[in-house]
Amino acid sequence: MSIETFLQIIPLKYVLIYFAIINVIGFFAMLIDKQKAKRGSWRIPEKTLFMFTFLGGGIGTIAGMYLFRHKTKKLRFTIGFPVILITEIALIIYWIMQ
């Protein structure tokens, strides 16, 4: 499917709103998980945090990770989140260039 066809089906405005929302959710998921970690209460599963990143919330989850200093000592987060984000950006650029 070309980018033009996709944007005829889903207008750019809605795509941008989606990315804004998923990034805000990812950001606050990192904040909430950090607060819960401090209190020793139930935590957000790591796979859920990765899911937010994978669904387009990489900027929000990475910002939350470093702003709240949460999961910064775990290599799978410090490497995994940026790798997912860079891969998604590369795929989007490739798709647009088609």
C-alpha positions in Angstrom: 0.0 0.0 0.0 1.4 3.4 -0.9 1.6 6.3 1.5 -1.0 8.2 -0.6 -3.5 5.3 -0.4 -2.9 5.0 3.3 -3.5 8.7 3.9 -6.7 8.6 1.8 -7.9 5.9 4.2 -6.6 7.5 7.4 -5.9 11.2 7.2 -2.6 12.5 8.4 -4.3 14.4 11.2 -5.4 11.1 12.8 -2.1 9.4 12.4 -0.4 12.3 14.2 -3.0 12.3 17.0 -2.4 8.5 17.4 1.3 9.0 17.7 0.9 11.9 20.2 -1.5 9.8 22.4 0.7 6.6 22.3 3.7 8.6 23.3 1.9 10.3 26.2 0.7 6.9 27.3 4.2 5.5 27.1 5.6 8.5 29.0 3.1 8.2 31.9 3.5 4.4 32.0 7.2 4.9 32.8 6.2 7.5 35.5 3.6 5.2 37.0 5.9 2.2 37.0 8.7 4.2 38.7 6.3 5.4 41.4 5.1 1.9 42.0 8.7 0.6 42.2 9.5 3.2 44.9 6.5 2.0 46.9 7.1 -1.7 46.3 3.6 -2.2 44.9 2.3 -4.0 41.8 4.3 -3.0 38.7 3.5 -2.6 35.0 4.9 -5.7 33.2 8.1 -5.0 31.2 6.4 -6.5 28.1 3.7 -3.8 28.4 6.3 -1.1 28.4 7.9 -2.6 25.3 4.4 -2.9 23.7 3.9 0.9 24.1 7.3 1.5 22.5 6.6 -1.0 19.7 3.2 0.6 19.0 4.9 3.9 18.2 5.5 5.3 21.7 9.2 5.2 21.6 9.8 8.9 22.1 7.5 8.9 25.1 8.9 5.8 26.8 12.6 6.8 26.2 11.9 10.3 27.5 10.2 8.8 30.6 13.0 6.3 31.1 15.6 9.0 31.3 13.6 11.8 32.9 12.5 9.5 35.8 15.7 7.5 35.8 13.7 4.3 35.4 15.0 1.1 33.9 18.2 3.0 32.9 20.4 0.2 34.3 18.7 -2.5 32.3 20.5 -3.0 29.0 17.4 -4.4 27.3 15.6 -1.1 27.9 18.6 1.3 27.2 19.3 -0.6 24.0 15.9 -2.1 23.2 13.8 1.1 23.2 16.1 3.1 20.9 16.5 0.1 18.6 12.7 -0.2 18.2 12.3 3.5 17.7 15.1 3.7 15.1 13.8 0.7 13.3 10.3 2.1 13.1 11.6 5.5 11.8 13.7 3.6 9.2 10.6 1.6 8.1 8.5 4.7 7.9 11.1 6.5 5.8 11.5 3.4 3.5 7.7 3.2 3.1 7.4 6.9 2.3 10.2 6.7 -0.3 8.5 3.8 -2.2 
